[in-house]
Amino acid sequence: MTKSTPKTWPELAVESWMLGAEMSMVIWLRSMRMMAGGKLAEREAERMVSEKFTAAMTLWPALMAGGLDQSAEETTSRALAHYGKPVRANRRRLSR
């Protein structure tokens, strides 16, 4: 299997900006859900804390999956992908 060409810094900057925008939407959607109160808000708050802990604990293994010889661009791309998956899933779930 051939190694794919790493993304450039401008490409990574755009991806970072897009992830930030999507994260802002998730924060807003979660805030709306939690302001409504009740059991749904409680579950959302618990889920949010659990997801943040899990994401932090699994970041290092996800980065190291590329090996020690990967470039800064490859590491950055892996980090964006690692955090992007749950953010996208939460946006879809909360937007329903």
VMD Tcl script that draws the C-alpha trace (Angstrom):
set ca {
  {0.00 0.00 0.00}
  {1.42 3.38 -0.94}
  {1.52 6.27 1.46}
  {-0.80 9.13 0.52}
  {0.56 12.62 -0.02}
  {0.26 14.63 3.19}
  {-1.97 17.67 3.17}
  {-0.39 21.10 3.01}
  {-0.58 23.64 5.83}
  {-3.15 25.78 3.99}
  {-5.36 22.70 3.50}
  {-4.99 21.84 7.18}
  {-5.83 25.43 8.13}
  {-9.09 25.23 6.17}
  {-9.92 21.86 7.75}
  {-9.21 23.32 11.19}
  {-11.47 26.28 10.52}
  {-14.26 24.00 9.28}
  {-13.91 21.75 12.33}
  {-14.07 24.81 14.56}
  {-17.25 25.98 12.86}
  {-18.81 22.54 13.24}
  {-17.75 22.41 16.90}
  {-19.44 25.77 17.47}
  {-22.65 24.37 16.03}
  {-22.45 21.33 18.34}
  {-21.87 23.60 21.34}
  {-24.91 25.66 20.40}
  {-27.09 22.59 19.84}
  {-25.97 21.05 23.14}
  {-26.60 24.34 24.94}
  {-30.14 24.45 23.59}
  {-30.76 20.88 24.72}
  {-29.33 21.51 28.19}
  {-31.24 24.77 28.67}
  {-34.44 22.81 28.08}
  {-33.67 20.84 31.24}
  {-35.00 17.45 32.26}
  {-33.63 13.96 31.81}
  {-32.58 14.62 28.21}
  {-30.41 17.52 29.35}
  {-28.90 15.43 32.12}
  {-28.02 12.63 29.71}
  {-26.54 15.13 27.25}
  {-24.30 16.66 29.94}
  {-23.10 13.22 31.04}
  {-22.51 12.20 27.45}
  {-20.55 15.39 26.74}
  {-18.16 14.83 29.66}
  {-17.72 11.17 28.79}
  {-17.00 11.92 25.12}
  {-14.44 14.60 25.99}
  {-12.62 12.23 28.35}
  {-12.63 9.42 25.79}
  {-11.40 11.71 23.00}
  {-8.53 12.97 25.15}
  {-7.51 9.46 26.23}
  {-7.55 8.03 22.71}
  {-5.76 10.91 20.96}
  {-2.21 9.73 21.64}
  {-2.76 6.18 20.30}
  {-4.50 7.63 17.22}
  {-1.53 9.91 16.54}
  {1.02 7.15 17.08}
  {-0.78 4.83 14.66}
  {1.13 6.65 11.92}
  {4.48 5.76 13.45}
  {7.28 7.87 14.84}
  {8.55 8.99 11.44}
  {5.43 10.92 10.37}
  {5.61 14.60 9.54}
  {3.98 17.41 11.48}
  {1.41 17.70 8.70}
  {0.51 14.01 8.98}
  {0.19 14.27 12.76}
  {-2.01 17.36 12.46}
  {-4.18 15.63 9.88}
  {-4.60 12.62 12.20}
  {-5.57 14.87 15.10}
  {-8.17 16.68 12.99}
  {-9.61 13.37 11.81}
  {-9.64 12.01 15.38}
  {-11.67 14.93 16.72}
  {-13.71 15.41 13.55}
  {-15.48 12.03 13.70}
  {-17.29 12.55 17.03}
  {-18.00 16.20 16.23}
  {-19.72 15.25 12.95}
  {-21.62 12.44 14.67}
  {-22.85 14.79 17.39}
  {-23.90 17.44 14.89}
  {-25.95 14.87 12.95}
  {-27.47 13.44 16.14}
  {-28.35 16.80 17.67}
  {-29.71 18.24 14.42}
  {-32.46 15.65 14.11}
}
mol new
graphics top color blue
foreach p $ca { graphics top sphere $p radius 0.5 }
foreach p [lrange $ca 0 end-1] q [lrange $ca 1 end] { graphics top cylinder $p $q radius 0.2 }
display resetview
